[in-house]
Amino acid sequence: MNPVTLTIGEIAWSHYLPAKRQRRRTNTCDGYESSIRLYVAPRWGGMAIAEIEPDDVQAWVDDLAKTDAGPGGAWKAYKCLRQIVRWALAKWKMRVYDPTQHVEKPRVPAYRPETLTHRRMKRLIRGMVGCECESTFVLSAALGLRPGESYALRWEQINWRTGLVPIRATLQLASDGLNEWPTKTAKGERDLYLPPWALDRLHQIWVERGRPRGRIIGGMKPGQVTYRIQRWIKQHRLPRVTMKNLRHTWATIAAQSGVTIELVASMLGHANVGTSYRYYYALTRAAVTRAQRRVSRRLLGKTSDDMYKGIVLMPAFPGALPAAA
């Protein structure tokens, strides 16, 4: 076999994906496979690495960004192609120019999660009483968990005396079935503590159900839990929020309540603080107004008269009337 003559399709399907499936999570590899099948293979599948021109890669990314894939999907497809090329170059020590270098990223719109205010969040929590999956919802609302982390939790993991809940795994459904995996990152393994309201409510549910053991979601799959929660919200006309945005809401309320962003990042299990700033720290009118008020006081005063006291204000533009004395 001469690696230089192998096409991107041959490398991806026969070498790259089988190697990745030995070390990566199934759902991660499923994502790679989907991107290869939809975007990479149709354009580059029949070409060898040496036949690919950098300008063509840039044009491909730019064109994909204008389609249904969007800027995010285009960049994900590019990174998939880049991984395949660089994996092949490193594995077979190929002395071929990497055509995926110096590609400019398309502008991706800022991600703005849909979060609830603390009042709407309280209304939602109260309205979930009686739902079949209330316990999972309470855990997510109280701890800001990733959906997979809340699905993986077991009743016996909750310390009813201290409220300790160790987060050690995530439950995900992939092409090979339902599996428990380690947390998304090493910092994802963390010890969290339930607030009194959540601990008491979960204990009530646990006792009412006969003190069960095993997963809190029982024999349900993640998609079934999500469906039941959303159906309950719709039927009872409660504030709508997804399980993912439930995590966004917890983090945003925590940051707005004065919790340092470093602590928020640690409790969310993020590898770095930047992720918390980028995705979970949402600005609100109250927060912005409060910040501006503090800056104004530091400068000179709160009003225009305070700021320009003793200054004769000139016309803002030619022909404008002078300011009244």
VOPAGU-2260 file (C-alpha; in pm, 1 decimal, decimal comma):
REM VOPAGU-2260
SITE   aa  ch    i         X         Y         Z
SITE  MET   A    0       0,0       0,0       0,0
SITE  ASN   A    1     131,8     341,0     -95,8
SITE  PRO   A    2     -19,6     595,5     149,2
SITE  VAL   A    3      48,6     884,7     -87,2
SITE  THR   A    4    -196,8     746,9    -342,1
SITE  LEU   A    5    -474,8     678,0     -93,6
SITE  THR   A    6    -780,7     897,8    -134,7
SITE  ILE   A    7    -943,5    1089,9     147,9
SITE  GLY   A    8   -1236,8     846,9     132,9
SITE  GLU   A    9   -1011,5     542,6     165,7
SITE  ILE   A   10    -819,5     698,9     452,9
SITE  ALA   A   11   -1137,4     804,7     635,4
SITE  TRP   A   12   -1341,4     484,8     606,7
SITE  SER   A   13   -1068,5     220,7     616,9
SITE  HIS   A   14    -812,4     371,9     851,7
SITE  TYR   A   15    -905,7     692,5    1033,5
SITE  LEU   A   16   -1251,2     601,4    1168,9
SITE  PRO   A   17   -1155,8     245,9    1279,4
SITE  ALA   A   18    -858,6     389,9    1469,2
SITE  LYS   A   19   -1069,9     658,5    1635,3
SITE  ARG   A   20   -1339,8     412,4    1739,3
SITE  GLN   A   21   -1081,9     227,9    1948,3
SITE  ARG   A   22   -1011,7     534,3    2162,4
SITE  ARG   A   23   -1304,1     775,8    2139,6
SITE  ARG   A   24   -1662,3     761,7    2257,9
SITE  THR   A   25   -1911,8     611,3    2019,1
SITE  ASN   A   26   -2122,9     925,8    1994,7
SITE  THR   A   27   -1810,4    1131,0    1916,1
SITE  CYS   A   28   -1715,8     894,5    1633,6
SITE  ASP   A   29   -2075,0     899,2    1512,1
SITE  GLY   A   30   -2037,0    1275,3    1476,5
SITE  TYR   A   31   -1716,6    1231,0    1276,5
SITE  GLU   A   32   -1886,1     977,1    1051,7
SITE  SER   A   33   -2184,6    1202,8     989,3
SITE  SER   A   34   -1964,7    1498,1     893,3
SITE  ILE   A   35   -1755,1    1280,9     661,8
SITE  ARG   A   36   -2060,2    1132,8     491,0
SITE  LEU   A   37   -2243,7    1463,9     445,4
SITE  TYR   A   38   -1967,0    1706,4     360,1
SITE  VAL   A   39   -1612,6    1567,8     340,4
SITE  ALA   A   40   -1659,3    1258,0     124,3
SITE  PRO   A   41   -1876,8    1420,1    -146,6
SITE  ARG   A   42   -1611,5    1687,6    -211,4
SITE  TRP   A   43   -1279,1    1522,5    -128,7
SITE  GLY   A   44   -1352,4    1149,7    -111,2
SITE  GLY   A   45   -1194,2    1066,8    -447,3
SITE  MET   A   46    -885,3    1286,9    -411,2
SITE  ALA   A   47    -542,9    1212,9    -261,3
SITE  ILE   A   48    -397,2    1461,1     -12,9
SITE  ALA   A   49    -139,4    1583,9    -266,3
SITE  GLU   A   50    -417,5    1668,8    -512,4
SITE  ILE   A   51    -596,4    1907,2    -276,5
SITE  GLU   A   52    -523,5    2277,1    -315,7
SITE  PRO   A   53    -542,8    2512,4     -12,5
SITE  ASP   A   54    -747,5    2767,3    -209,4
SITE  ASP   A   55   -1000,1    2496,7    -290,9
SITE  VAL   A   56   -1033,5    2409,9      77,9
SITE  GLN   A   57   -1098,2    2775,2     164,9
SITE  ALA   A   58   -1355,8    2803,4    -113,8
SITE  TRP   A   59   -1524,2    2483,8       8,0
SITE  VAL   A   60   -1551,9    2619,6     363,0
SITE  ASP   A   61   -1688,0    2953,1     238,6
SITE  ASP   A   62   -1947,5    2782,3      18,6
SITE  LEU   A   63   -2058,5    2544,6     295,1
SITE  ALA   A   64   -2110,5    2838,9     529,9
SITE  LYS   A   65   -2371,8    2977,0     288,9
SITE  THR   A   66   -2571,8    2651,8     278,8
SITE  ASP   A   67   -2791,8    2484,2     538,7
SITE  ALA   A   68   -2474,2    2370,4     716,6
SITE  GLY   A   69   -2414,2    2729,2     826,3
SITE  PRO   A   70   -2083,9    2870,8     952,9
SITE  GLY   A   71   -2073,6    2628,5    1246,2
SITE  GLY   A   72   -2135,3    2320,3    1032,1
SITE  ALA   A   73   -1884,9    2439,0     772,7
SITE  TRP   A   74   -1613,4    2480,8    1033,4
SITE  LYS   A   75   -1691,6    2141,9    1186,6
SITE  ALA   A   76   -1661,8    1978,8     842,9
SITE  TYR   A   77   -1331,2    2156,3     784,6
SITE  LYS   A   78   -1192,6    2038,1    1117,8
SITE  CYS   A   79   -1294,9    1684,4    1027,7
SITE  LEU   A   80   -1104,4    1706,8     698,4
SITE  ARG   A   81    -807,0    1859,0     878,7
SITE  GLN   A   82    -802,2    1575,4    1132,5
SITE  ILE   A   83    -806,6    1312,7     858,6
SITE  VAL   A   84    -524,2    1479,5     665,9
SITE  ARG   A   85    -301,1    1540,3     966,9
SITE  TRP   A   86    -370,9    1196,5    1110,4
SITE  ALA   A   87    -258,2    1038,3     781,3
SITE  LEU   A   88      50,7    1260,9     754,6
SITE  ALA   A   89     159,3    1167,8    1106,5
SITE  LYS   A   90      74,1     797,5    1087,6
SITE  TRP   A   91     257,9     724,5     763,9
SITE  LYS   A   92     518,7    1003,4     795,5
SITE  MET   A   93     413,2    1138,3     458,1
SITE  ARG   A   94     624,7    1419,9     314,4
SITE  VAL   A   95     329,2    1594,5     156,6
SITE  TYR   A   96     217,2    1954,6     204,6
SITE  ASP   A   97     -80,3    1992,6     438,4
SITE  PRO   A   98    -348,8    2168,3     228,9
SITE  THR   A   99    -565,2    2243,1     534,0
SITE  GLN   A  100    -325,9    2505,3     671,9
SITE  HIS   A  101    -411,1    2874,7     697,1
SITE  VAL   A  102    -784,8    2835,6     629,1
SITE  GLU   A  103    -982,2    3128,3     767,7
SITE  LYS   A  104   -1279,7    3052,8     986,7
SITE  PRO   A  105   -1617,7    3186,9     871,2
SITE  ARG   A  106   -1782,6    3427,9    1109,5
SITE  VAL   A  107   -2001,8    3231,5    1347,4
SITE  PRO   A  108   -2292,9    3420,8    1509,9
SITE  ALA   A  109   -2262,9    3454,3    1885,8
SITE  TYR   A  110   -2445,1    3179,1    2069,4
SITE  ARG   A  111   -2717,4    3325,6    2285,9
SITE  PRO   A  112   -2880,2    3065,8    2509,8
SITE  GLU   A  113   -3244,0    3105,8    2603,8
SITE  THR   A  114   -3244,8    3135,3    2981,1
SITE  LEU   A  115   -3513,3    3196,0    3239,6
SITE  THR   A  116   -3522,0    3465,4    3503,3
SITE  HIS   A  117   -3505,2    3351,1    3864,4
SITE  ARG   A  118   -3878,2    3416,1    3906,3
SITE  ARG   A  119   -3974,0    3209,0    3600,5
SITE  MET   A  120   -3729,9    2940,4    3711,0
SITE  LYS   A  121   -3900,5    2919,2    4050,5
SITE  ARG   A  122   -4240,8    2897,6    3883,4
SITE  LEU   A  123   -4115,5    2615,3    3661,0
SITE  ILE   A  124   -3968,0    2416,5    3951,5
SITE  ARG   A  125   -4290,8    2446,7    4148,2
SITE  GLY   A  126   -4493,6    2348,8    3841,9
SITE  MET   A  127   -4295,3    2028,1    3790,5
SITE  VAL   A  128   -4436,2    1869,8    4108,5
SITE  GLY   A  129   -4607,2    1547,1    4008,7
SITE  CYS   A  130   -4414,8    1494,3    3685,3
SITE  GLU   A  131   -4283,5    1141,7    3633,8
SITE  CYS   A  132   -3932,3    1280,4    3576,0
SITE  GLU   A  133   -3944,4    1553,1    3841,3
SITE  SER   A  134   -3644,4    1411,6    4028,6
SITE  THR   A  135   -3417,4    1436,9    3723,7
SITE  PHE   A  136   -3543,9    1788,5    3656,9
SITE  VAL   A  137   -3475,4    1894,3    4017,5
SITE  LEU   A  138   -3119,6    1761,1    3999,2
SITE  SER   A  139   -3051,7    1950,5    3677,2
SITE  ALA   A  140   -3212,9    2271,6    3802,6
SITE  ALA   A  141   -3033,7    2262,8    4136,7
SITE  LEU   A  142   -2685,6    2160,5    4020,8
SITE  GLY   A  143   -2655,0    2289,2    3664,1
SITE  LEU   A  144   -2568,4    1945,6    3528,0
SITE  ARG   A  145   -2512,7    1843,4    3169,5
SITE  PRO   A  146   -2817,1    1638,6    3059,4
SITE  GLY   A  147   -2612,7    1318,7    3030,6
SITE  GLU   A  148   -2474,3    1366,9    3381,9
SITE  SER   A  149   -2821,1    1394,3    3534,5
SITE  TYR   A  150   -2938,4    1085,3    3342,1
SITE  ALA   A  151   -2646,4     878,8    3475,7
SITE  LEU   A  152   -2706,8     956,4    3844,5
SITE  ARG   A  153   -2825,1     682,6    4079,0
SITE  TRP   A  154   -3029,1     712,5    4395,2
SITE  GLU   A  155   -2758,6     553,7    4608,2
SITE  GLN   A  156   -2510,0     823,5    4504,3
SITE  ILE   A  157   -2703,1    1094,9    4690,5
SITE  ASN   A  158   -2588,1    1149,0    5049,6
SITE  TRP   A  159   -2913,1    1227,1    5229,6
SITE  ARG   A  160   -2730,8    1372,0    5528,9
SITE  THR   A  161   -2493,6    1615,6    5359,0
SITE  GLY   A  162   -2652,5    1656,6    5014,3
SITE  LEU   A  163   -2332,9    1542,3    4840,7
SITE  VAL   A  164   -2380,2    1429,3    4480,5
SITE  PRO   A  165   -2062,3    1297,5    4312,6
SITE  ILE   A  166   -2059,9    1351,1    3936,5
SITE  ARG   A  167   -1856,2    1073,6    3776,4
SITE  ALA   A  168   -2028,1     967,4    3453,9
SITE  THR   A  169   -2253,9    1065,6    3165,4
SITE  LEU   A  170   -2524,0     851,7    3003,3
SITE  GLN   A  171   -2553,2     873,9    2624,2
SITE  LEU   A  172   -2735,2     691,6    2349,3
SITE  ALA   A  173   -2521,9     621,8    2041,5
SITE  SER   A  174   -2519,4     386,4    1744,9
SITE  ASP   A  175   -2406,9      97,3    1966,6
SITE  GLY   A  176   -2678,5     151,7    2227,0
SITE  LEU   A  177   -2700,5     313,7    2569,9
SITE  ASN   A  178   -2365,1     355,1    2743,7
SITE  GLU   A  179   -2218,5     518,4    3050,8
SITE  TRP   A  180   -1899,0     710,8    2981,4
SITE  PRO   A  181   -1663,7     917,2    3196,4
SITE  THR   A  182   -1748,8    1285,5    3221,0
SITE  LYS   A  183   -1677,8    1510,2    2923,2
SITE  THR   A  184   -1353,1    1642,2    3073,3
SITE  ALA   A  185   -1132,5    1549,4    3368,2
SITE  LYS   A  186   -1268,3    1850,9    3558,3
SITE  GLY   A  187   -1614,3    1717,9    3490,4
SITE  GLU   A  188   -1557,3    1476,1    3779,5
SITE  ARG   A  189   -1666,3    1690,1    4069,4
SITE  ASP   A  190   -1850,1    1681,3    4400,5
SITE  LEU   A  191   -2159,8    1899,1    4419,9
SITE  TYR   A  192   -2399,0    1966,3    4705,3
SITE  LEU   A  193   -2775,3    1995,0    4677,2
SITE  PRO   A  194   -2942,8    2301,4    4829,3
SITE  PRO   A  195   -3185,5    2219,9    5114,1
SITE  TRP   A  196   -3500,2    2264,2    4903,3
SITE  ALA   A  197   -3378,6    2015,5    4641,5
SITE  LEU   A  198   -3245,2    1764,6    4894,1
SITE  ASP   A  199   -3572,7    1761,6    5088,0
SITE  ARG   A  200   -3786,0    1727,1    4774,0
SITE  LEU   A  201   -3572,1    1447,3    4630,7
SITE  HIS   A  202   -3585,2    1261,3    4962,9
SITE  GLN   A  203   -3966,2    1288,4    4961,6
SITE  ILE   A  204   -3981,5    1143,4    4611,0
SITE  TRP   A  205   -3735,1     867,0    4702,1
SITE  VAL   A  206   -3938,5     764,3    5008,6
SITE  GLU   A  207   -4270,7     779,9    4821,3
SITE  ARG   A  208   -4130,5     545,8    4554,1
SITE  GLY   A  209   -4021,8     288,3    4810,6
SITE  ARG   A  210   -3654,4     386,5    4847,6
SITE  PRO   A  211   -3544,2     246,8    4508,5
SITE  ARG   A  212   -3188,7     184,5    4390,8
SITE  GLY   A  213   -3035,2     223,5    4048,3
SITE  ARG   A  214   -3060,6     504,8    3799,7
SITE  ILE   A  215   -3295,7     786,2    3895,3
SITE  ILE   A  216   -3446,8     777,7    3545,2
SITE  GLY   A  217   -3513,0     405,0    3590,2
SITE  GLY   A  218   -3530,2     209,7    3267,7
SITE  MET   A  219   -3604,1     510,2    3048,7
SITE  LYS   A  220   -3372,9     633,5    2776,0
SITE  PRO   A  221   -3248,5     995,3    2771,4
SITE  GLY   A  222   -3481,3    1087,8    2484,8
SITE  GLN   A  223   -3782,0     951,3    2675,4
SITE  VAL   A  224   -3694,6    1158,4    2982,5
SITE  THR   A  225   -3661,6    1473,0    2774,0
SITE  TYR   A  226   -3993,2    1404,6    2599,0
SITE  ARG   A  227   -4182,2    1354,3    2925,8
SITE  ILE   A  228   -4042,7    1672,3    3078,8
SITE  GLN   A  229   -4122,7    1883,8    2772,6
SITE  ARG   A  230   -4471,8    1732,1    2745,0
SITE  TRP   A  231   -4541,5    1816,4    3110,6
SITE  ILE   A  232   -4419,5    2174,1    3060,4
SITE  LYS   A  233   -4643,1    2217,2    2756,1
SITE  GLN   A  234   -4950,4    2059,3    2916,2
SITE  HIS   A  235   -4924,0    2275,9    3228,7
SITE  ARG   A  236   -4827,3    2593,2    3039,8
SITE  LEU   A  237   -4504,1    2638,5    3231,1
SITE  PRO   A  238   -4205,9    2850,1    3122,2
SITE  ARG   A  239   -4037,0    2655,0    2844,4
SITE  VAL   A  240   -3672,3    2557,7    2866,8
SITE  THR   A  241   -3467,1    2269,4    2728,0
SITE  MET   A  242   -3252,4    2047,5    2948,4
SITE  LYS   A  243   -2943,8    2213,3    2800,3
SITE  ASN   A  244   -3076,3    2562,8    2865,9
SITE  LEU   A  245   -3168,7    2458,2    3217,6
SITE  ARG   A  246   -2792,5    2436,3    3272,3
SITE  HIS   A  247   -2747,9    2776,0    3103,6
SITE  THR   A  248   -3012,4    2920,7    3335,4
SITE  TRP   A  249   -2845,4    2787,6    3651,3
SITE  ALA   A  250   -2507,7    2929,1    3548,6
SITE  THR   A  251   -2649,8    3266,9    3449,4
SITE  ILE   A  252   -2846,6    3306,6    3773,8
SITE  ALA   A  253   -2537,5    3203,2    3972,0
SITE  ALA   A  254   -2319,3    3462,8    3795,9
SITE  GLN   A  255   -2584,2    3733,9    3840,1
SITE  SER   A  256   -2613,1    3648,0    4210,2
SITE  GLY   A  257   -2251,0    3738,2    4273,8
SITE  VAL   A  258   -2092,0    3393,2    4247,8
SITE  THR   A  259   -1747,2    3433,8    4092,8
SITE  ILE   A  260   -1713,2    3309,9    3736,8
SITE  GLU   A  261   -1422,7    3088,2    3848,0
SITE  LEU   A  262   -1646,9    2907,6    4096,0
SITE  VAL   A  263   -1926,7    2882,3    3839,6
SITE  ALA   A  264   -1681,0    2721,1    3594,8
SITE  SER   A  265   -1566,2    2470,2    3857,5
SITE  MET   A  266   -1921,0    2375,3    3952,3
SITE  LEU   A  267   -2013,3    2332,7    3585,5
SITE  GLY   A  268   -1711,1    2108,9    3529,0
SITE  HIS   A  269   -1549,7    2328,9    3265,5
SITE  ALA   A  270   -1185,9    2283,5    3173,6
SITE  ASN   A  271   -1132,7    2661,0    3169,9
SITE  VAL   A  272   -1310,1    2980,4    3271,9
SITE  GLY   A  273   -1333,8    3101,3    2911,2
SITE  THR   A  274   -1602,4    2844,7    2834,1
SITE  SER   A  275   -1820,5    2979,1    3114,2
SITE  TYR   A  276   -1777,6    3336,1    2993,6
SITE  ARG   A  277   -1853,0    3241,5    2633,7
SITE  TYR   A  278   -2162,6    3027,4    2681,5
SITE  TYR   A  279   -2313,5    3077,7    3024,7
SITE  TYR   A  280   -2258,4    3434,5    3139,0
SITE  ALA   A  281   -2550,9    3617,1    2978,6
SITE  LEU   A  282   -2583,8    3994,6    3015,8
SITE  THR   A  283   -2911,3    4129,7    3145,0
SITE  ARG   A  284   -3054,4    4479,9    3154,6
SITE  ALA   A  285   -3022,0    4486,5    3534,0
SITE  ALA   A  286   -2657,5    4377,6    3528,1
SITE  VAL   A  287   -2561,0    4627,9    3256,5
SITE  THR   A  288   -2748,4    4914,7    3425,3
SITE  ARG   A  289   -2583,8    4834,5    3760,2
SITE  ALA   A  290   -2238,6    4832,9    3600,9
SITE  GLN   A  291   -2298,8    5162,5    3420,4
SITE  ARG   A  292   -2420,7    5322,0    3743,5
SITE  ARG   A  293   -2097,4    5227,7    3920,4
SITE  VAL   A  294   -1881,2    5356,1    3633,4
SITE  SER   A  295   -2075,9    5685,3    3621,1
SITE  ARG   A  296   -2030,0    5743,5    3992,4
SITE  ARG   A  297   -1658,0    5680,7    3957,2
SITE  LEU   A  298   -1631,0    5938,1    3675,0
SITE  LEU   A  299   -1816,5    6247,9    3795,3
SITE  GLY   A  300   -2180,1    6185,5    3857,9
SITE  LYS   A  301   -2497,3    6014,9    3749,9
SITE  THR   A  302   -2656,7    6284,9    3531,4
SITE  SER   A  303   -2556,3    6502,4    3237,0
SITE  ASP   A  304   -2557,4    6809,5    3462,4
SITE  ASP   A  305   -2310,9    6640,0    3695,3
SITE  MET   A  306   -2083,7    6540,8    3409,3
SITE  TYR   A  307   -2073,4    6877,7    3233,1
SITE  LYS   A  308   -2098,1    7112,5    3534,8
SITE  GLY   A  309   -1923,5    7440,5    3456,8
SITE  ILE   A  310   -1879,4    7362,7    3087,0
SITE  VAL   A  311   -2040,3    7575,5    2813,5
SITE  LEU   A  312   -2181,7    7315,4    2578,1
SITE  MET   A  313   -2118,0    7409,6    2214,0
SITE  PRO   A  314   -2360,9    7321,6    1932,8
SITE  ALA   A  315   -2339,0    6951,2    1842,5
SITE  PHE   A  316   -2328,8    7032,9    1467,9
SITE  PRO   A  317   -2324,6    7342,7    1245,6
SITE  GLY   A  318   -2653,0    7525,3    1256,3
SITE  ALA   A  319   -2768,1    7372,9    1583,2
SITE  LEU   A  320   -2907,9    7599,9    1849,3
SITE  PRO   A  321   -2677,4    7671,8    2145,6
SITE  ALA   A  322   -2759,0    7505,5    2473,1
SITE  ALA   A  323   -2990,4    7703,1    2700,8
SITE  ALA   A  324   -2813,0    7893,9    2974,5
